[in-house]
Amino acid sequence: MRVIAVLGALFTATLMTGHALAQDAAAGEKVFNKCKACHDAAQDKNKVGPSLHGVIGRTAGTHEGYKYSSAMVDAGKSGVVWDAAALTKYLHDPKAMVKGTKMTFPGLKSDKDIANVIAYLKQESQ
């Protein structure tokens, strides 16, 4: 399972370079529709979940104005920073990576969908 996570992170990092970003970001925006009820990536606005605008490079559990679970705050204190590898792992199975997270979404099962969402979030983080 660990090998799959590493390969997923490498696949994501490869997709996030050059021309592939624009294509994948557009596809990722469509996948992100599953997330829009709780998160906003286009604007820095908290909803049921924290804003994901600018999430790339952010320490977990630190977005101003959002009340995180203690588990997510602890994840940030332990060094979790939202980069491609951390997001890949989290988006596969949020509750497995951060036991006690408030996020009820079960995760995305498709590596391609995850890579595309990360490309979209990277685009919205610039």
C-alpha positions as CSV (number, residue, x, y, z in Angstrom):
1,M,0.0,0.0,0.0
2,R,2.9,2.4,0.8
3,V,4.3,1.8,-2.7
4,I,1.0,2.8,-4.2
5,A,1.0,6.0,-2.2
6,V,4.5,6.9,-3.3
7,L,3.8,6.1,-6.9
8,G,0.6,8.3,-6.6
9,A,2.7,11.1,-5.3
10,L,5.3,10.8,-8.1
11,F,2.5,10.6,-10.7
12,T,0.9,13.8,-9.2
13,A,4.2,15.6,-9.1
14,T,4.8,14.7,-12.8
15,L,1.4,15.9,-13.8
16,M,1.9,19.2,-12.0
17,T,4.6,20.5,-14.4
18,G,4.4,22.2,-17.8
19,H,1.4,22.0,-20.1
20,A,-0.2,19.2,-18.2
21,L,-1.2,21.5,-15.4
22,A,-3.8,23.5,-17.4
23,Q,-5.5,20.3,-18.7
24,D,-5.4,18.6,-15.4
25,A,-6.5,21.7,-13.5
26,A,-9.6,21.9,-15.7
27,A,-10.4,18.3,-15.1
28,G,-9.7,18.8,-11.4
29,E,-12.1,21.7,-11.2
30,K,-14.8,19.3,-12.3
31,V,-13.8,16.7,-9.7
32,F,-13.7,19.5,-7.1
33,N,-17.5,19.8,-7.6
34,K,-17.7,17.0,-5.0
35,C,-16.0,19.2,-2.5
36,K,-17.8,22.5,-3.2
37,A,-20.6,22.0,-0.7
38,C,-18.0,22.3,2.1
39,H,-14.9,24.0,0.6
40,D,-14.1,27.0,-1.6
41,A,-10.9,27.0,-3.5
42,A,-11.5,30.0,-5.8
43,Q,-11.9,32.5,-2.9
44,D,-10.4,32.7,0.6
45,K,-13.7,31.9,2.3
46,N,-14.4,29.3,5.0
47,K,-17.6,27.3,4.7
48,V,-18.4,24.1,6.5
49,G,-14.8,23.2,5.9
50,P,-11.8,25.6,5.6
51,S,-11.0,27.6,2.5
52,L,-8.7,25.7,0.2
53,H,-7.6,28.8,-1.7
54,G,-3.9,28.9,-1.2
55,V,-3.8,25.4,0.5
56,I,-0.6,24.3,-1.3
57,G,2.2,24.8,1.1
58,R,-0.1,25.5,4.1
59,T,0.5,23.7,7.4
60,A,-2.4,21.5,8.3
61,G,-4.9,22.9,10.7
62,T,-3.8,26.5,10.4
63,H,-6.1,28.5,8.1
64,E,-7.2,31.6,10.0
65,G,-10.8,31.8,11.2
66,Y,-11.6,28.1,10.9
67,K,-12.1,25.9,13.9
68,Y,-10.3,22.7,13.2
69,S,-10.5,19.4,15.0
70,S,-7.8,18.8,17.5
71,A,-6.6,15.9,15.3
72,M,-6.0,18.3,12.3
73,V,-4.3,20.8,14.5
74,D,-2.1,18.1,15.9
75,A,-1.3,16.9,12.3
76,G,0.0,20.4,11.5
77,K,2.0,20.5,14.7
78,S,3.5,17.1,13.8
79,G,4.7,18.6,10.4
80,V,2.0,17.9,7.9
81,V,2.1,20.5,5.2
82,W,-0.3,20.3,2.2
83,D,1.9,19.4,-0.7
84,A,1.2,17.0,-3.5
85,A,2.3,13.9,-1.5
86,A,0.4,14.8,1.7
87,L,-2.7,15.8,-0.3
88,T,-2.5,12.5,-2.3
89,K,-2.5,10.5,0.9
90,Y,-5.2,12.5,2.6
91,L,-7.5,12.6,-0.4
92,H,-7.3,8.8,-0.8
93,D,-8.6,8.3,2.8
94,P,-8.9,11.4,5.0
95,K,-9.8,9.4,8.2
96,A,-6.9,7.1,7.9
97,M,-4.4,9.9,7.6
98,V,-5.8,12.2,10.2
99,K,-7.7,10.0,12.7
100,G,-10.3,12.2,14.3
101,T,-10.7,14.7,11.4
102,K,-14.1,16.4,11.1
103,M,-14.2,15.8,7.4
104,T,-16.9,13.2,6.6
105,F,-16.0,12.8,2.9
106,P,-14.7,9.3,2.4
107,G,-12.0,10.3,-0.1
108,L,-11.4,9.9,-3.8
109,K,-10.5,6.4,-5.1
110,S,-9.1,7.4,-8.5
111,D,-5.4,8.4,-8.6
112,K,-6.2,10.4,-11.8
113,D,-9.0,12.3,-10.0
114,I,-6.7,13.1,-7.1
115,A,-3.9,14.3,-9.3
116,N,-6.4,16.5,-11.2
117,V,-7.8,18.0,-8.0
118,I,-4.3,18.7,-6.8
119,A,-3.5,20.4,-10.1
120,Y,-6.6,22.5,-9.6
121,L,-5.7,23.4,-6.0
122,K,-2.2,24.3,-7.1
123,Q,-3.7,26.6,-9.7
124,E,-5.9,28.2,-7.1
125,S,-3.0,28.6,-4.7
126,Q,-1.0,30.9,-7.0
